[in-house]
Amino acid sequence: MNVPCIVINAGPEEKEPIPNPFTTCRFTIYLDVWMRQDAGDLQPTDSILNILLGDIEKALMVDYTRGGFAKDTNIKSNVLFETLEGQPQAGIVIELEIIYQHKQDDPEIAG
């Protein structure tokens, strides 16, 4: 795997049949952000990860409607990867919630 990279993983989707005649959906996405730090790099890994996290959050919020397909995008949480001392790979998992709507009787028609 070439780094830095982001692996996108689908999480659960919750549906609530409101407001009638639409269904409101909440879809969770996990972004696994991988990086590798050179042994000679003196910058703290946490600092590098914080910079990556900030850049990703800014990029995600440029279009919180995901091209008009969603009502909103929320950054729910972030967790650092568990790493061993001296391990060159590090990363962070970012949990997103994408909220969108569709007609109850036709999921292809957005709300």
Secondary structure, DSSP 4 states (H G I P E B T S, - for coil): --SSEEEEEEEEEEEE--STTEEEEEEEEEEEEEEE--TT--S-HHHHHHHHHHHHHHHHHHTTTTTTT-SEEEEEEEEEPP--TT-SEEEEEEEEEEEEEEETTEEEEE-
